[in-house]
Amino acid sequence: MVGIIPARGGSKGVPGKNIRHLGDFPLIAYSIAVSKLSSQIKRTIVSTDSQEIADIALTYGGDVPFLRPEILAGDQSVDREYLEHAIEWFEENEGYTPDYWALLRPTTPLREPSILDKAISRILSEPNATSLISVHHFPENPGKMFGIQDGYLHGLCPLDPRPEYFALPRQEFAPAYIGNGYIDVIKTTTIRELNSCFGPRMLGFNTPDTGEIDVEEDYKRLEFYLEKYGNTVAQFLKNSNR
């Protein structure tokens, strides 16, 4: 199992967020550290187009064997593109390709390595699964949400046959889950054979909602959480840098 951390240099929402400090360490350090603490992940690759990010990743023990081409690091770039690039690099330079990739986005920093190990064990025990996505329960069901077009509201589940389904009690809807970036596990065969990143049989793996960093306010919230409750990975980083 190879851990891969995608960390492009550009970010419009929070400039430089992948190397901005959360607590005492740059954000990317948390994903590198948790990957190295996992008993299931044997190598930790950082895929970046930025030499600055690469240098910082190396400082915290990440492996940066290549720089990602800029064309694969734009605002519209998708996971499959940099994963395909990594697969091709392994084939050409190391003569093999990993069967599985543990995808660890830097924007979900406060993970626990034991939970990563459980997620990886889960997909390894389910050979028919095409991928695994970490999720947590989402209290607001999409069936009760609206979009707006030309000033008028419309329900977001037009295939629901029930009249005015959006006004039904929430108990009338199945539980909803949202991906949270804690860990996704991707199979090389899914990318190669199905021309897909996640495929049709996505295992859902429940994790705690530890928060993602997408906007400035998210930093403040996670800083508060880190100060109040601490984190296994943050403590490991502190001990490693003493």
Helices and strands as residue ranges (DSSP letters): E 2-6, E 21-22, E 25-26, H 27-37, E 43-47, H 51-59, G 70-72, H 79-94, E 100-103, H 113-124, E 131-138, G 142-144, E 146-149, E 152-155, G 165-167, G 170-172, E 176-187, H 188-194, E 202-206, H 216-229, H 232-240
